[in-house]
Amino acid sequence: MEVIEVFKELNIADNSEALIDELVGAISLDPVSIKNLAKKTGNAPLYFRDAWYWAKLKGFIYGVKDIQDNLGEGVSISTKLFGSDKDKKRNGTRLLAELEKIDTAEKMGYVLNATKSLLMGLIDNSLYFRLIDVIVDMLPEDLEYFSSIAITTCTYSGSLQINTLQRKGLLMQAGVDANADIEKQENIVTELGRKLDCYALSLDNEEHWKWHKEHDETSAGNYSVAPNIAVEGDILKLF
């Protein structure tokens, strides 16, 4: 039985979605949701966490299968990440831990974009985990903002958002201005930042892809336009 058929048999989407609705209602202080949630989890307090994780795991599996089907035979995440017993244990543990931290549909899309880049041979395993670690550990607003400035050679003065991007390694100081506060220094996009935008945040954005190719021929490979990526439909509906 295929993996997706297993999810269908377990009715995970329906069960998880209903529980997630109750969780959202509870954190919005809806008394009915709180009461329903208490009934469902009173004897199994960890169930809500399990349901949320299963929903994300399903989204990732659906997305990867779709990518593999579109890329054709010979492309496999198993070969890329789990080729040996050592890699299976190490990379499997790392990937499961990262998936647990995904909290929005946008982040799931970015992780799947990075996964497609990995399967296409555009990035290696180390860069793959660097990218998804940054993605899951940042606010979606900061990721969106970073993508908007990633294809420029301008400098950006310190702000709360800029300083956050700097701490994540996406920006670095362009120099030291002795007359400016340490948090008001000018910053430029780093190599890690450009790779994050190219291979995850904007993989399906032709304008960004062409810009990165022109400014970094070696890492952008021989692709002249952004590869097509499908990260929508049932995957995004999980969130």
Beta strands, then each sheet from edge to edge (+ up, - down):
strand 1: 156-157
strand 2: 171-173
strand 3: 186-189
sheet 1: 1+ 3- 2+
end
